[in-house]
Structure formats: C-alpha cells, structure tokens
C-alpha cells in the first residue's frame, strides 16, 4: 500500500492531537478543513460510501526484447458499516499484448478489505486508519497474471494537512501515506536440481508468493483549500476544484528465497473534485527496472454515494 520517517511522524502528531468521538466522523477523508483526495496508486486514509467506476491503467514495457502493453480496468466499491468502519471489494480485468505473441486476458483475483478510521484530529488536520486486505487466490485467471494463492495484508493509512502551520501559501499542502505487510497464504519455496548436460545447479520456484513490505506517500496541493482557507485569488470555478498530486509507491520482498526485486514508482498528476465525484489522471513513471521500462498512464472516475444517495447507499448501515 511510510518508510523510516513514518513512525516518527505519527508519534509527533499523536502528542499534539486529541481524539474525537466516533459520531463526529465524516464521509470522505475529512479532518477539519482538510479534504484528502482519493489517490490512484495508494489508498487514502478515510472511510466512506464510494466507488471507483472505473480505474483504467496502461503500462507499456519491454519484456525479453519484445514490446508489451498491459491494460487494466478495475472496479472498487466501499460501504460503511458504521461511521468509522467500512468494507470494500476490488475486482479487475487485465489484457496484455506482446508483439509476436498471443494476447493474454482475464480477471485478476478478487480483493476484499475491511478498514477502520481510528483517529481524527480536526485542528491539526490529521487522521489514522487501520485495515486488512485479503486477495482471494484462485478467483482470477492465472494465464492473465493472477496468483494461484492469496495474500493477507494488514495496512496503516494516515494523512496530515499542513494548514495548521505558519507557512503561508504552503498551507494547502498535505501528505498521505500507507504502510503495509503482505503475508503470503502459501510461501514461495524452491527446489534445486542439477542440469545433467552442464552440471550446473538450477533453482526452480513453486507457485507460492513472497511476503512483501509495501507502502506509499502522496504529496497534494489543494487549490480548494487555498481559496477557502488561505487567500481567494478569484480563479475560475474549475481551477478552484483542482488538486495537483505526486504519488510515490514501492514494494519489496521480505522473505527468502525470492524471485522479485524491490520496485519504485512515481505518479505525478492532477485531480478534479466535483460536488459528488472526482476525476483524476496520473502518469506512471518507473524509477527502476523492477517497476518497468516505460512511462504509463492511470485515470479514475470516483463517485461519492453520500452525496448522490444520502438517504440510502450514502449512509452507514448501523448508526451508533
């Protein structure tokens, strides 16, 4: 889903903050005057009644000297059970085209998630949520890249707006992050055999997975916050709804043997916040060979059910 600085940031913010009651929680990721946008390559720290319908990505690559293009369409739906507790489902379809080879297409594994918004401090624009995601192995098409086995991923989500700091026009900045650990439901193992022709040892991997440490950071500058909380420059209405954002994500295997390398990716882009939806688009920039060889693209339409259906889908199932 943050590196060594994350625990320190959380600890210092906790010293300053005071918790609020669960009944004060709001839909979307809201902490005081701050609204954290829905980011595309990592999850935001809030719980809400919402849906990504859809998220589309395109990632070109060179694989074994052949040009390859991967297209992914994802659908995600999240529903609050209580004000602070939500469940979600994510399902995606992947199509991979490789020059000179047959196109591979099929569904990825279904992912379920439960997420709890544990702490919100409006004054300091700070929030923390805890969650667990489960990838259900065998629910996707292995030929299209889905894993045979699943993964359980406990994850920490957090967000901090800088509006409480005396930094002038930098007050619209906010940082969100995730940090998680993917626990393979079936660990990767190896068998070593000797090639009878060369006499060299050859390592074969089974179909299990590595345990994985993953995380991400997103830096966002909210024009709506600038206009409402810092200074109104009289910008056109459409500009007052824009939020430029840069996301950074990584993942690394933590168990051995391993057949994967640590990958790093940057995703600069922009989001447009409507009254009941968000439109966002970003570039996918690999920062090392493990993340890819070419720049891709991701875009999303995000709907907020609490604004569209406030009396039905947009409210918690249980009001405590």
C-alpha positions in Angstrom: 0.0 0.0 0.0 6.0 5.4 5.4 9.5 4.5 5.4 11.6 5.1 8.5 10.1 8.6 8.9 6.5 7.4 9.2 6.6 6.2 12.8 8.2 9.4 13.9 5.6 11.5 12.1 2.8 9.5 13.6 4.2 9.7 17.1 4.8 13.5 17.0 1.3 14.1 15.6 -0.2 11.9 18.3 1.4 14.0 21.0 -0.3 17.1 19.7 -3.6 15.6 18.9 -6.8 14.8 20.9 -9.2 12.1 19.7 -12.7 12.9 18.6 -15.8 10.8 19.2 -16.9 8.3 16.6 -20.1 10.1 16.0 -18.1 13.1 14.6 -16.6 11.1 11.8 -17.4 12.3 8.3 -17.7 10.6 4.9 -14.7 11.1 2.6 -11.3 11.6 4.1 -12.0 14.8 6.1 -10.1 16.2 9.0 -11.3 19.7 10.0 -11.0 22.0 6.9 -8.9 19.4 5.1 -10.3 17.0 2.5 -7.7 14.4 1.4 -8.3 13.4 -2.2 -8.7 9.8 -3.5 -5.2 8.9 -4.7 -4.8 6.4 -7.5 -1.7 4.2 -6.7 -2.3 4.1 -2.9 -5.4 4.3 -0.7 -6.5 7.4 1.1 -6.8 7.4 4.9 -10.6 7.8 5.1 -13.6 5.5 5.2 -16.6 6.3 3.0 -19.5 5.1 0.9 -18.0 5.4 -2.6 -17.0 3.6 -5.7 -14.2 3.8 -8.3 -16.1 3.2 -11.6 -13.7 2.5 -13.1 -9.9 2.9 -12.7 -8.1 2.4 -16.0 -4.3 2.0 -16.5 -2.0 1.4 -19.4 1.6 0.3 -18.9 4.0 -0.2 -21.8 7.0 -2.4 -21.2 9.8 -4.3 -23.0 9.8 -7.9 -22.0 12.6 -10.2 -23.3 13.2 -7.7 -26.1 9.5 -7.7 -27.2 7.3 -4.6 -26.9 4.4 -5.3 -24.4 1.4 -3.3 -23.4 -0.7 -4.1 -20.3 -4.2 -2.6 -19.9 -6.1 -2.9 -16.6 -9.7 -2.0 -15.7 -10.5 -2.1 -12.0 -13.8 -1.6 -10.2 -13.9 -0.9 -6.4 -16.9 -0.4 -4.1 -16.6 0.7 -0.5 -19.5 0.7 2.1 -19.6 2.0 5.6 -21.0 -0.4 8.2 -20.7 2.2 11.0 -19.5 5.8 10.9 -15.8 4.6 11.2 -15.9 1.0 9.8 -16.1 0.2 6.1 -15.7 -2.9 3.9 -14.7 -2.9 0.2 -14.4 -5.1 -2.8 -12.0 -4.7 -5.7 -12.0 -6.7 -8.9 -10.0 -6.1 -12.1 -9.6 -7.3 -15.7 -6.2 -7.4 -17.4 -5.2 -7.6 -21.0 -1.6 -8.0 -22.0 -0.5 -7.7 -25.6 3.0 -8.8 -26.7 4.4 -8.3 -30.2 4.7 -11.7 -31.9 2.7 -13.5 -29.1 -0.9 -14.3 -28.3 -2.8 -11.7 -26.2 -3.4 -12.8 -22.6 -6.6 -11.5 -20.9 -8.6 -12.4 -17.9 -9.8 -11.3 -14.4 -7.4 -10.7 -11.5 -8.0 -12.1 -8.1 -10.9 -10.6 -6.1 -9.7 -8.4 -3.2 -11.7 -7.7 -0.1 -10.9 -5.1 2.6 -12.0 -4.0 6.0 -10.9 -0.6 7.2 -11.4 1.3 10.5 -10.9 5.0 10.9 -9.2 5.0 14.3 -8.3 8.6 14.9 -9.1 12.1 13.6 -7.8 15.5 14.8 -9.7 18.3 13.0 -7.5 21.1 14.5 -4.3 19.6 13.2 -5.8 18.1 10.0 -4.6 14.6 11.0 -6.1 11.1 10.7 -5.1 7.5 11.0 -6.9 4.4 9.8 -6.2 0.7 10.1 -7.2 -2.0 7.6 -6.7 -5.6 6.4 -7.0 -6.6 2.7 -7.3 -10.1 1.5 -6.5 -11.3 -2.0 -8.5 -14.4 -2.7 -6.3 -16.8 -4.6 -7.8 -18.8 -7.5 -10.6 -16.2 -8.2 -8.7 -14.8 -11.2 -7.2 -16.1 -14.4 -3.7 -17.4 -13.8 -2.8 -17.1 -17.5 -3.5 -13.4 -17.2 -1.2 -13.0 -14.3 -3.5 -13.7 -11.3 -1.9 -15.6 -8.4 -2.9 -19.1 -7.6 -2.6 -18.3 -3.9 -3.9 -15.4 -1.9 -2.2 -12.8 0.3 -3.3 -11.1 3.6 -2.2 -7.5 4.0 -2.6 -5.6 7.3 -2.1 -1.9 6.4 -1.7 1.5 8.2 -3.2 4.6 6.5 -2.5 8.2 7.6 -3.0 11.8 6.4 -1.6 15.2 7.6 -2.6 18.5 6.3 -0.2 21.5 6.8 -2.9 24.1 7.3 -2.1 24.4 11.0 1.5 25.6 10.3 2.5 29.2 9.7 3.8 28.6 6.2 1.7 30.9 4.1 0.9 29.7 0.6 2.3 26.2 1.5 -0.6 25.6 3.9 -2.7 23.9 1.2 -0.1 21.1 1.1 -1.0 17.7 2.6 0.8 14.4 2.9 -0.9 11.0 2.9 0.7 7.6 3.2 0.3 3.9 3.6 2.5 1.2 5.0 1.6 -2.5 4.9 2.9 -6.0 5.0 1.6 -8.7 2.6 1.6 -12.2 4.2 1.6 -14.9 1.6 -1.1 -17.6 2.2 1.3 -20.0 0.6 5.0 -19.2 0.9 7.4 -19.4 -2.1 9.7 -22.4 -2.0 12.5 -23.6 -4.2 13.9 -26.9 -5.4 17.4 -27.3 -6.7 18.3 -29.7 -9.5 21.5 -30.4 -11.4 21.5 -29.9 -15.1 22.8 -33.2 -16.5 24.4 -31.6 -19.5 26.2 -28.6 -17.9 26.5 -30.0 -14.3 25.2 -26.6 -13.0 22.6 -26.2 -10.3 19.2 -24.9 -11.4 16.8 -23.3 -9.0 13.1 -23.9 -9.6 10.4 -21.8 -7.9 7.0 -23.2 -6.9 3.7 -21.3 -7.3 3.8 -19.6 -3.8 4.4 -16.0 -3.0 6.9 -13.9 -1.1 5.9 -11.9 2.0 6.1 -8.3 0.9 6.6 -4.9 2.6 4.9 -2.2 0.7 4.0 1.5 1.1 3.5 4.9 -0.5 3.4 8.6 0.0 1.3 11.2 -1.7 2.0 15.0 -1.7 -1.0 17.0 -2.7 -1.6 20.8 -3.1 -5.3 21.7 -2.7 -6.5 24.7 -4.7 -9.9 24.4 -2.9 -8.1 24.8 0.4 -6.0 27.7 -0.9 -9.2 29.6 -1.9 -11.2 28.8 1.2 -8.6 28.9 3.9 -5.6 31.0 2.7 -6.5 33.5 0.0 -9.1 33.7 -2.7 -7.4 34.8 -5.9 -10.6 35.0 -7.9 -9.7 31.9 -10.0 -12.3 30.4 -12.3 -14.5 27.9 -10.6 -13.0 24.9 -12.4 -9.5 25.9 -11.2 -10.7 26.1 -7.7 -11.5 22.4 -7.8 -8.1 21.2 -8.9 -5.6 19.3 -6.7 -2.1 18.6 -8.2 -0.6 15.5 -6.6 2.6 13.4 -6.8 2.5 9.8 -5.5 5.4 7.5 -4.7 5.0 3.8 -4.1 7.3 0.8 -3.5 7.2 -2.9 -2.7 9.9 -5.3 -1.6 10.1 -9.0 -0.8 10.9 -9.7 2.9 11.3 -13.5 2.7 13.9 -15.7 1.0 14.1 -17.3 -1.4 12.7 -14.5 -3.6 12.0 -14.2 -7.3 11.1 -10.5 -7.2 13.1 -7.2 -6.9 12.3 -4.1 -5.0 10.3 -1.7 -7.2 9.8 2.1 -7.0 7.3 4.1 -9.0 6.4 7.8 -9.2 2.9 9.0 -10.3 2.5 12.8 -10.9 -0.9 14.0 -11.9 -4.0 16.1 -11.0 -7.5 15.6 -9.6 -10.7 17.5 -10.2 -13.2 17.4 -7.3 -16.8 17.8 -8.3 -19.8 18.0 -6.0 -20.4 14.3 -5.9 -17.4 12.8 -7.9 -13.7 13.1 -8.5 -11.9 12.8 -11.8 -8.1 12.1 -11.7 -5.3 11.2 -14.1 -1.6 10.5 -13.5 1.5 9.3 -15.3 3.1 6.0 -14.1 6.8 6.6 -14.0 9.0 3.6 -13.2 12.0 4.6 -11.1 13.9 1.3 -11.6 13.9 -1.7 -13.9 11.8 -3.8 -11.5 8.9 -1.3 -11.9 9.1 -1.3 -15.7 10.8 0.2 -18.7 8.4 2.8 -20.0 6.0 5.6 -18.7 2.4 4.6 -18.4 -0.9 6.2 -17.5 -3.7 5.8 -15.0 -7.1 7.5 -14.7 -10.1 7.1 -12.5 -13.8 8.2 -12.1 -14.7 8.2 -8.4 -18.3 8.5 -7.1 -19.4 9.6 -3.6 -22.6 7.8 -2.6 -23.1 10.0 0.5 -23.6 13.0 -1.9 -25.5 11.1 -4.6 -27.7 8.8 -2.4 -27.6 10.5 1.1 -30.5 8.6 2.4 -29.7 5.1 1.1 -26.3 3.9 -0.1 -24.6 7.0 1.2 -25.2 6.4 4.9 -23.8 3.8 7.4 -25.8 0.6 7.8 -25.6 1.0 11.5 -25.8 4.3 13.4 -24.2 4.0 16.8 
